[in-house]
Amino acid sequence: MPARPVLIAGAGPVGCIAALALARQGVAVHLFEAQPRVNDSPRAATTHAATLEMLAELGLVDEVIRRGLIEPKFRIWDRASREIIAEFDFGVLKNDTRFPYVVQCEQHKLADMAIERLCRLEHARLDFSSRVTALRQLDDRVEVSVEDARGTRQIDGSYLIGADGGRSTIRKALGTAFVGYTHPERFLVLTTTFSFDAEHAQCSRNYFSDPDEWCALFKVTGDDGSGLWRVLFPTRAEEADAQALDADAVEGRLQRFFPKSGPYPVVHRNLYNVHQRVAASFGSGHVYLAGDCAHVNNPLGGLGLNFGIHDAVELSTLLGRVLRGEEPAHVLEQYDRFRRPLNIEYVQQQTIANKKRMEEKDPVIRAKNNEALRQTAADPVAHRAYLLRASLIDSVRKRAAAAA
Ligand SMILES: Cc1cc2nc3c(=O)[nH]c(=O)nc-3n(C[C@H](O)[C@H](O)[C@H](O)COP(=O)(O)OP(=O)(O)OC[C@H]3O[C@@H](n4cnc5c(N)ncnc54)[C@H](O)[C@@H]3O)c2cc1C
């Protein structure tokens, strides 16, 4: 085992999972996080079956389930009529996975769980408030520049994983194009302590399609476990950030969606730019990209982080084999060869289709889409096929088949 560690830029959930997956194989890792702590802004929560299987291998799944919320179903509604168009139940996957449901567990909890385990391993090191600013690929290693309160230092590693998010310094330093587009609207995420349990106790994941303003409603456990609801709306393309975040505008949006007496207690208001982009290459030589650094997508379907965790697990497995001398370094080419097209087929295509369906304006196409969803949900074979794709089990199976 070479003495040089694998360097990882970014201690978001993907960087932390990559570090843990490597460290559990005995590989030395050195993780750098630009911020002083893990970012706990409300983003991913939905953890799909295929990912739960991987988290089980890493010894994390019991805690994810304990600190999260098991939800086997999701519903697609027509917002205007308040009718359920289709209900899907991951329970139909009981012969496909040990986890026939999703777990709603906020992404910062997952990162913190991985860090807690890393801290117990002598060959794992994590530096907060340490930003990777540059990299240099050499024949047998990679060197990064890291900036912290004391200045800039150079650190050598055997490999570098860029897990530094959508605006990645690593991807830019490599000169890798981020191919795709940015949606004109932003997504507004509102988190409230108001309980939607009375209406939605039977299903805590709900999508409301609407030609004027679609919406998504989810429950998460929150830091104290008492439960919070997140409501996601698109902004209007011309709406300024300050306008969308204004307290009265937020209250108006929530009341139009679900009128109630008294104001909504809103604990977080966040705006996100939304992109559909895939890096032109997921890496080569001594530097590889994982998670949002390699691909970004809209959150409808809850796929971005799930796929990022799959990246982290696959890359760590390949690196482990190479570092132990079990495989030649060129097996790492598989990472780009397989994961890029899988992201396009399973994450970009599904999330783009989900958004298009939710916002469709043409009444004829809407009616056709709704009928197709009803038929899919009503037919057991189609229902299962739809969920195998939605849960990323299909993408994992396709990757495994390619390796065989
Ligand atoms: C509203 C919303 C809801 C979502 N819901 C879901 C969902 O339910 N399921 C799902 O699968 N996905 C979801 N996503 C997507 C998910 O949040 C992202 O895919 C996920 O955050 C990617 O994790 P990451 O670790 O790759 O990147 P990030 O979480 O962005 O982490 C990158 C880290 O790198 C650090 N960093 C940046 N630059 C440097 C540097 N130069 N040096 C060192 N550190 C650096 C950053 O500070 C950050 O901590 C959602 C996204 C949004 C916006």
The ligand as an SDF file (V2000), in Angstrom:
LIG
                    3D

 53 58  0  0  0  0  0  0  0  0999 V2000
  -33.5330   21.3930   -2.9460 C   0  0  0  0  0  0  0  0  0  0  0  0
  -32.7150   20.1880   -3.2650 C   0  0  0  0  0  0  0  0  0  0  0  0
  -33.2010   18.9410   -2.9390 C   0  0  0  0  0  0  0  0  0  0  0  0
  -32.4620   17.8050   -3.2630 C   0  0  0  0  0  0  0  0  0  0  0  0
  -32.9780   16.5790   -2.9490 N   0  0  0  0  0  0  0  0  0  0  0  0
  -32.3070   15.4710   -3.3030 C   0  0  0  0  0  0  0  0  0  0  0  0
  -32.8000   14.1740   -2.9230 C   0  0  0  0  0  0  0  0  0  0  0  0
  -33.8420   14.0520   -2.2570 O   0  0  0  0  0  0  0  0  0  0  0  0
  -32.0620   13.0710   -3.2750 N   0  0  0  0  0  0  0  0  0  0  0  0
  -30.8960   13.2020   -3.9980 C   0  0  0  0  0  0  0  0  0  0  0  0
  -30.3050   12.1610   -4.3420 O   0  0  0  0  0  0  0  0  0  0  0  0
  -30.3730   14.4080   -4.3230 N   0  0  0  0  0  0  0  0  0  0  0  0
  -31.0420   15.5420   -3.9930 C   0  0  0  0  0  0  0  0  0  0  0  0
  -30.4990   16.7650   -4.2420 N   0  0  0  0  0  0  0  0  0  0  0  0
  -29.1480   16.8580   -4.8090 C   0  0  0  0  0  0  0  0  0  0  0  0
  -28.0890   16.8180   -3.6870 C   0  0  0  0  0  0  0  0  0  0  0  0
  -28.3120   17.8310   -2.7450 O   0  0  0  0  0  0  0  0  0  0  0  0
  -26.6900   16.9340   -4.2740 C   0  0  0  0  0  0  0  0  0  0  0  0
  -26.5740   15.9870   -5.3100 O   0  0  0  0  0  0  0  0  0  0  0  0
  -25.6110   16.6840   -3.1900 C   0  0  0  0  0  0  0  0  0  0  0  0
  -25.4600   17.7820   -2.3460 O   0  0  0  0  0  0  0  0  0  0  0  0
  -24.2580   16.3760   -3.8430 C   0  0  0  0  0  0  0  0  0  0  0  0
  -23.3130   16.1130   -2.8340 O   0  0  0  0  0  0  0  0  0  0  0  0
  -21.7710   16.4000   -3.0830 P   0  0  0  0  0  0  0  0  0  0  0  0
  -21.0820   15.8940   -1.8710 O   0  0  0  0  0  0  0  0  0  0  0  0
  -21.3940   15.9140   -4.4260 O   0  0  0  0  0  0  0  0  0  0  0  0
  -21.6780   17.9950   -3.1950 O   0  0  0  0  0  0  0  0  0  0  0  0
  -21.9570   19.1000   -2.0940 P   0  0  0  0  0  0  0  0  0  0  0  0
  -23.0330   18.6570   -1.1700 O   0  0  0  0  0  0  0  0  0  0  0  0
  -22.1480   20.3690   -2.8380 O   0  0  0  0  0  0  0  0  0  0  0  0
  -20.6080   19.1560   -1.2650 O   0  0  0  0  0  0  0  0  0  0  0  0
  -19.4180   19.7210   -1.8020 C   0  0  0  0  0  0  0  0  0  0  0  0
  -18.5270   20.1430   -0.6490 C   0  0  0  0  0  0  0  0  0  0  0  0
  -17.2820   20.5840   -1.1730 O   0  0  0  0  0  0  0  0  0  0  0  0
  -16.8750   21.7440   -0.4720 C   0  0  0  0  0  0  0  0  0  0  0  0
  -15.9580   22.4580   -1.3680 N   0  0  0  0  0  0  0  0  0  0  0  0
  -16.2590   23.2160   -2.4570 C   0  0  0  0  0  0  0  0  0  0  0  0
  -15.1400   23.6530   -3.0440 N   0  0  0  0  0  0  0  0  0  0  0  0
  -14.0930   23.1760   -2.3200 C   0  0  0  0  0  0  0  0  0  0  0  0
  -12.6810   23.2770   -2.4520 C   0  0  0  0  0  0  0  0  0  0  0  0
  -12.1320   23.9510   -3.4600 N   0  0  0  0  0  0  0  0  0  0  0  0
  -11.8970   22.6580   -1.5310 N   0  0  0  0  0  0  0  0  0  0  0  0
  -12.4560   21.9460   -0.4940 C   0  0  0  0  0  0  0  0  0  0  0  0
  -13.8000   21.8330   -0.3250 N   0  0  0  0  0  0  0  0  0  0  0  0
  -14.6010   22.4260   -1.2400 C   0  0  0  0  0  0  0  0  0  0  0  0
  -18.1660   22.4780   -0.1930 C   0  0  0  0  0  0  0  0  0  0  0  0
  -18.0150   23.3930    0.8810 O   0  0  0  0  0  0  0  0  0  0  0  0
  -19.0970   21.3200    0.1440 C   0  0  0  0  0  0  0  0  0  0  0  0
  -19.0650   20.9930    1.5130 O   0  0  0  0  0  0  0  0  0  0  0  0
  -31.2130   17.9220   -3.9230 C   0  0  0  0  0  0  0  0  0  0  0  0
  -30.6980   19.1930   -4.2170 C   0  0  0  0  0  0  0  0  0  0  0  0
  -31.4460   20.3130   -3.9020 C   0  0  0  0  0  0  0  0  0  0  0  0
  -30.8970   21.6720   -4.2150 C   0  0  0  0  0  0  0  0  0  0  0  0
  1  2  1  0
  2  3  1  0
  2 52  2  0
  3  4  2  0
  4  5  1  0
  4 50  1  0
  5  6  2  0
  6  7  1  0
  6 13  1  0
  7  8  2  0
  7  9  1  0
  9 10  1  0
 10 11  2  0
 10 12  1  0
 12 13  2  0
 13 14  1  0
 14 15  1  0
 14 50  1  0
 15 16  1  0
 16 17  1  0
 16 18  1  0
 18 19  1  0
 18 20  1  0
 20 21  1  0
 20 22  1  0
 22 23  1  0
 23 24  1  0
 24 25  2  0
 24 26  1  0
 24 27  1  0
 27 28  1  0
 28 29  2  0
 28 30  1  0
 28 31  1  0
 31 32  1  0
 32 33  1  0
 33 34  1  0
 33 48  1  0
 34 35  1  0
 35 36  1  0
 35 46  1  0
 36 37  1  0
 36 45  1  0
 37 38  2  0
 38 39  1  0
 39 40  1  0
 39 45  2  0
 40 41  1  0
 40 42  2  0
 42 43  1  0
 43 44  2  0
 44 45  1  0
 46 47  1  0
 46 48  1  0
 48 49  1  0
 50 51  2  0
 51 52  1  0
 52 53  1  0
M  END
$$$$
